[in-house]
Structure formats: structure tokens, C-alpha cells
Amino acid sequence: MVDESESVRSPSLGVWLIGARGSIASSLAYGIFGLRQGLIDPIGIATEVAPFNALGLRAFDDIVFGGHEISNGTLSSSAVELVRHGILPRDLVAACSGDAAALDARIRPGLLDVADSGDAHVNSETLALGGLSQRAKVERLRDDIIHFREEHGLERVVVVYLASTEPWTDERESWADLARLDAAIDANDETPASCLYAYAALRAGAPFVNFTPNRGASIPALRQLAEEVRLPHCGNDGKTGETLLKSSLAPMFAARALRVLSWQGYNMLGNKDGASLADPVRLRSKQRSKDAPLRAILGDETHTSVGIDYVPSLHDWKTAMDFVHFQGFLGAKMTLQFTWTGSDSALAAPLVIDLVRLADFAAARGEFGVMPQTACFFKSPLECDVHDFHAQFQSLVAYALERAPK
Ligand SMILES: NC(=O)c1ccc[n+]([C@@H]2O[C@H](COP(=O)([O-])OP(=O)(O)OC[C@H]3O[C@@H](n4cnc5c(N)ncnc54)[C@H](O)[C@@H]3O)[C@@H](O)[C@H]2O)c1
């Protein structure tokens, strides 16, 4: 066992990261270590400001990380990449090396999704796990989470799904309810890894946050499980960059009764997520969730399209170019064009900490099932037809004000 050097006081909240050495997970972990040491400011963390800071949410010192990962490597090797590309400050990484090593030692072998089976970087323990029955796999994942909670004497663990985008799978009969899903797991019927992770999290008594476009806990059987075990969950697909901008700007056109004829978007990204999106079946998952908000706000008559290309030299920096063709009074046709360049991981990491805190808060209050108040954080929010960012954010503010101490 590695000494717990991360916190000046005993942590009470575990954050279990699926995809624990990925770019977002690494940026999040180093970010929290840096915040604890006073090396960085909490920029971009919405729960640090009013009205959310009145809710008594978990402090950075209260958090300890663990997680599942399928790749070889270490957290510090992920950090080297992020330093090289200007995301993580070099001195922060050096100052937090002890914390990073402690987290690395807590990372357990993850479960492969089908599309990863030929990946040369997969660690041998993950490959060994592949030989088990599906039931034994989910039990192993569940036990890892329970062991983490018990070893650190944690009040609660929140599981955050940050693994690569899976190939899109159409809805299956066996997902319709929990009995059928259990039967499918027992029969070794292929089930997306994200669903098995969500199943394991809920069975371990942990709220589940799905930051990816993967199915996760969104299938009916797992929504049912979350209700039965009375745990909150939220997803899908973090709204960090271009979609955030689109869902903020599109309501303006709608409010002014301007007619948006076409909204054409083009994204270039160069990180591992971008590489996995070079696979057309995975790309479909992402395109579905990126295109939906615009159509929901502007209606189906607007022509919308999102192109995504992998451009390796960009690394974690994503560039989105959008062209909006719209019509005003007298039929005059006009355009808005914008270019957004952002670090995907630096945009995503603070959202994850907000979601962890809100899931923990909801669980502490006995709230369970889908967390509609978190819609503003997602491209495809569960059980929410509203995609207007401002309206979504106002719902979150209203949620917080209702629960803030009077
Ligand atoms: N960065 C953003 O702005 C953003 C926004 C929305 C959604 N997302 C999603 O978040 C996820 C993570 O993004 P990232 O940039 O950190 O990607 P990344 O590729 O850097 O990290 C993913 C990590 O997951 C690991 N992994 C893959 N399959 C796994 C499995 N079955 N079990 C356990 N670990 C597994 C990989 O080895 C890798 O370390 C992606 O699905 C991405 O689509 C990212």
C-alpha cells in the first residue's frame, strides 16, 4: 500500500476515474493536487462561485482519486505529454509527483471494449481480465470500487467515466429492463464496456457520471437499477467547447426570430480522443451528440452538419470553425463565422470536478435517478429536451438556491 500523502486531512470522498491515465483524468488529478498546494487558482470551476459555493460542497482536500485504466504507462508519462503541449505547467507536475505516484498505485486494470481488443498498448492485467465471464468482470470492477472505499474509510465514492469513445451500438432488447440486462450479462451477451462500468458502479453503491458520448448508465435497464439502489447519475458527453458556444449562440438567433439557414461546423483535434475518432464507428457516437443541440434549438429546417478530423500535430488543442448562414428582415442573407481554439482537457477537467461535487451533494441528500439539474454540462443531457445553455444554467442555479441554507 502506498502512503496517502495527498491530503492534509483524511479524505472523505473518493473519485474513481475510468480512463484514469487519459488526458482529462490526468489534467483533473494534477489540477486538484495543484489546487491543494495553492499552486493554481480554481479558474473554470463553477461550483467555486455563488450560488453553488453556499451548498457546503466537498473541499479539494476531501478528495482522493483511484480508477481503472487499460493502457500501459504511468500518470507521469501522461503528464509529460500534457506539459509538452502546454496544458500542464512543468513546475506543477514536479511539485505533485508524490501525489501522482500515490494515485498511479491505486489504478486497477480496466475492462476492454470490443474495439480496443487489438490495441498494442493494453496492459497485460487487462488482457487477463478478458478471459473471465462477463459476470465475473463486473464483479471485479465492483469489488475494486468497494475496496477503494473501504481502504480509505470513505463516506462515498463517485465514479466518473472518462474512457475513450466506444463504437455506437443500437439499442438492444436486453437493455430494456434490469432482469433482461442481468440475463444478458450471465449469458455473456456482448454489452458495451461503458454499461458494464456503470452497472459495477451502481452495484458498488457509487453515483455515476458519464462524461463521454458512450451509453453508460443511460440505457433503460441501468436507469432502473439507479432508481432501485437509490443513487444519482448523469450524462452524457461533456459540453466543453464548440457545442457550449453553439448552445449559447443559437438561442440568440431564435430569440431575435432570425432564420438560421445553415450551421456548418468543422472540428480538428489531435489528442488520443481524436485518434480514436478516426475510427468511423466511434465517430458516429460523437457526431450524434454534437449535432443534436442545434437541431433542438433551431428546428429541423436548419441545415446542420459537424465534421471531425484527427490532426495529430494539434495534440490536445482543438480548433472548431463554424459558419452560420442566416436570414434577416427583407430576406437579407448574412453570416457569422467564428474560430474557437481550446485545450480540450483544460476545458473538461473543471467540469468533472463540478459534476463530482454535485453528484456527491445529490447522493448525500438522498436524491436519486437522473440529475436533470446538470444538463448545462452535457451535449446530450439525460431526460432533458432543453439545449439552450442559458436556460439549462438557470435550472442549475434554481436547484442550488432551493437547497442553499437559508
Ligand atoms: N475533452 C473534452 O473536451 C471532452 C468533451 C466531451 C467528452 N469527452 C470524452 O471524454 C473521454 C476522455 O477524453 P480524453 O481526452 O481524456 O481521452 P484520452 O484518450 O486521453 O483518455 C481516455 C483514456 O481511457 C482509457 N481507456 C480506453 N478504454 C478504456 C476502458 N475500456 N477502460 C478503462 N480505460 C479505458 C485510455 O487508455 C485512455 O487513457 C472521451 O470519451 C471523450 O470523447 C471529452
PDBQT file of the ligand as one rigid body, heavy atoms in Angstrom, charges set to zero:
ROOT
HETATM    1  N1  LIG A 501     -12.019  16.756 -23.671  1.00  0.00    +0.000 N 
HETATM    2  C1  LIG A 501     -13.237  17.164 -23.909  1.00  0.00    +0.000 C 
HETATM    3  O1  LIG A 501     -13.495  18.329 -24.077  1.00  0.00    +0.000 OA
HETATM    4  C2  LIG A 501     -14.341  16.146 -23.938  1.00  0.00    +0.000 A 
HETATM    5  C3  LIG A 501     -15.649  16.605 -24.035  1.00  0.00    +0.000 A 
HETATM    6  C4  LIG A 501     -16.679  15.664 -24.011  1.00  0.00    +0.000 A 
HETATM    7  C5  LIG A 501     -16.392  14.322 -23.917  1.00  0.00    +0.000 A 
HETATM    8  N2  LIG A 501     -15.133  13.900 -23.854  1.00  0.00    +0.000 N 
HETATM    9  C6  LIG A 501     -14.878  12.461 -23.764  1.00  0.00    +0.000 C 
HETATM   10  O2  LIG A 501     -14.105  12.166 -22.627  1.00  0.00    +0.000 OA
HETATM   11  C7  LIG A 501     -13.380  10.965 -22.869  1.00  0.00    +0.000 C 
HETATM   12  C8  LIG A 501     -11.944  11.160 -22.433  1.00  0.00    +0.000 C 
HETATM   13  O3  LIG A 501     -11.307  12.156 -23.214  1.00  0.00    +0.000 OA
HETATM   14  P1  LIG A 501      -9.706  12.280 -23.151  1.00  0.00    +0.000 P 
HETATM   15  O4  LIG A 501      -9.350  13.426 -23.995  1.00  0.00    +0.000 OA
HETATM   16  O5  LIG A 501      -9.218  12.228 -21.755  1.00  0.00    +0.000 OA
HETATM   17  O6  LIG A 501      -9.304  10.936 -23.909  1.00  0.00    +0.000 OA
HETATM   18  P2  LIG A 501      -7.966  10.099 -23.772  1.00  0.00    +0.000 P 
HETATM   19  O7  LIG A 501      -7.934   9.216 -24.966  1.00  0.00    +0.000 OA
HETATM   20  O8  LIG A 501      -6.799  10.952 -23.482  1.00  0.00    +0.000 OA
HETATM   21  O9  LIG A 501      -8.225   9.209 -22.477  1.00  0.00    +0.000 OA
HETATM   22  C9  LIG A 501      -9.031   8.077 -22.451  1.00  0.00    +0.000 C 
HETATM   23  C10 LIG A 501      -8.362   7.069 -21.532  1.00  0.00    +0.000 C 
HETATM   24  O10 LIG A 501      -9.264   5.971 -21.391  1.00  0.00    +0.000 OA
HETATM   25  C11 LIG A 501      -8.511   4.772 -21.449  1.00  0.00    +0.000 C 
HETATM   26  N3  LIG A 501      -9.438   3.712 -21.834  1.00  0.00    +0.000 N 
HETATM   27  C12 LIG A 501      -9.906   3.400 -23.066  1.00  0.00    +0.000 A 
HETATM   28  N4  LIG A 501     -10.782   2.391 -22.995  1.00  0.00    +0.000 NA
HETATM   29  C13 LIG A 501     -10.873   2.062 -21.686  1.00  0.00    +0.000 A 
HETATM   30  C14 LIG A 501     -11.630   1.096 -20.990  1.00  0.00    +0.000 A 
HETATM   31  N5  LIG A 501     -12.448   0.284 -21.644  1.00  0.00    +0.000 N 
HETATM   32  N6  LIG A 501     -11.493   1.039 -19.644  1.00  0.00    +0.000 NA
HETATM   33  C15 LIG A 501     -10.650   1.881 -18.975  1.00  0.00    +0.000 A 
HETATM   34  N7  LIG A 501      -9.905   2.817 -19.597  1.00  0.00    +0.000 NA
HETATM   35  C16 LIG A 501     -10.025   2.909 -20.922  1.00  0.00    +0.000 A 
HETATM   36  C17 LIG A 501      -7.431   5.063 -22.497  1.00  0.00    +0.000 C 
HETATM   37  O11 LIG A 501      -6.362   4.158 -22.361  1.00  0.00    +0.000 OA
HETATM   38  C18 LIG A 501      -7.069   6.493 -22.129  1.00  0.00    +0.000 C 
HETATM   39  O12 LIG A 501      -6.036   6.559 -21.148  1.00  0.00    +0.000 OA
HETATM   40  C19 LIG A 501     -13.575  10.635 -24.348  1.00  0.00    +0.000 C 
HETATM   41  O13 LIG A 501     -14.569   9.651 -24.484  1.00  0.00    +0.000 OA
HETATM   42  C20 LIG A 501     -14.080  11.943 -24.913  1.00  0.00    +0.000 C 
HETATM   43  O14 LIG A 501     -14.907  11.751 -26.061  1.00  0.00    +0.000 OA
HETATM   44  C21 LIG A 501     -14.080  14.774 -23.867  1.00  0.00    +0.000 A 
ENDROOT
TORSDOF 0
